[in-house]
Amino acid sequence: QKEVEQDPGPLSVPEGAIVSLNCTYSNSAFQYFMWYRQYSRKGPELLMYTYSSGNKEDGRFTAQVDKSSKYISLFIRDSQPSDSATYLCAMRGGTYKYIFGTGTRLKVLA
Amino acid sequence: NAGVTQTPKFQVLKTGQSMTLQCAQDMNHEYMSWYRQDPGMGLRLIHYSVGAGITDQGEVPNGYNVSRSTTEDFPLRLLSAAPSQTSVYFCASNLLVGGRNTGELFFGEGSRLTVL
């Protein structure tokens, strides 16, 4: 079993929709949770970073962490075609090793 | 400020050949790491370093060597390339504070390697 599970998609939504992306994990030592966005043929870039259970909001993006259920989510409001990319969840415990999900490919249709 | 720079962007090798993927960062980050990205597998950690002279293995280290002689550079060496090493390779760096990662990994643009 992988330490981090993420549905690979692809996920297609109309412009303006609310998008929900999710990851589950099995290692209770994970303390830090991140979401990265990766455009085609580019390196990942950080979208959200959090280390506590609950919600964190940044513009149209909300990251949610539920440590009791070992479940994290990223919500995108008013989705735009420019949001079309692969979204990677990432986690880290007390070590130097970041563990990534496989990524969910999102396409926002104009 | 260039960030994380990887060279080459593309490379084709024959089985058994050796090569080095270069990674340089200009942010004075102590932490540097190499990942490979394969379809359906996500990003997997190959090796990482927390400072000059200090390296350690990640999830998939076999077939790869690293060294860290300066803060800026962290090259990845393939001593005898195999088709299973066909992948996209990413270098990433991070600032350490008090010996701990501070969150954001800064990634390079990637190096696409094909081994025939």
Interface residues (C-beta under 8 A of the other chain):
Chain A: V4 Q6 P8 Y32 M34 Y36 R41 K42 G43 P44 E45 L46 Y49 L88 A90 R92 Y96 K97 Y98 I99 F100 G101 T102 G103
Chain B: V4 Y31 S33 Y35 G40 M41 G42 L43 R44 L45 Y48 V50 D56 G58 E59 F90 A92 N101 G103 E104 L105 F107 G108 E109 G110
